[in-house]
Amino acid sequence: MTIHQIRRTTTATAETAAPTEALTRRERLETRHSREIVELLERKNELRGVHAMADFLDDAVRWSA
């Protein structure tokens, strides 16, 4: 195997691993942010109704529990 073939193989592996790592990181952050929104709405009930997406997320979490 030549050095060029090794570099191509290494680059191809890195390119396929990068989207998986980014997706995993995004999923972790999404879960963390969802949890934080729900916790915030539990602590500060007066924030309900301020942002529709936050209310939707809070309802979705409550229905899934």
N, C-alpha and C positions, 0 to 999 in steps of 0.2 A: 504494500500500500504506500502510495507516495504522500508527501506532505500536503499536497493540494487535495487529495481525497480525504485525508484526515480532517483538514480544515472545513471542507464541505460538510462532512458528517457531523462535526462538532457544531457548526453554524446551524444546520438543519435541526439538530436536537434542541439547541437553545431557542430557536424560533418557535418550535412547537411547545416548549415548556413555558415560555413567557405568557402566552394568552391564558394558560391554565393557572399560573400563579396570580395573574391580574384578576381573573374571575374569582379565585378563592379569596383574595384580599377584598374584592368588592362585596362578596357574599358575607364575609365577616363584618365589614363595616356596615352593611345594610342591616344585619341583625342587631348590631350594637346600637345603631341610630334608632331603630324601631323600638328597642327596649328603653332607650333614654327618653323617647317621646312619650311612651306609655307611662313611665315613671314620673315625668314632668306633669302630665295631665292628672296623675293621681295626687301629686303634691299640691298643685295649683289648679283647683277645679274651675276658677274664674277664667282660665284660658280656653275652656271648651267653647266651641263655636267661633273662635277667632280664625282658625285656618281649617278649611274643609278637608284637606288631605290628612292633617294630623288627626282630626276626628274620625275619618274613615279608617285610618290605621289603628287607632285605639279601639274602635268597634270590631275590627277584624280580629285583633288579638283577643279581645274578650270572647268573641264567638268561637274561637278556636280552642279556648282553654277548657 
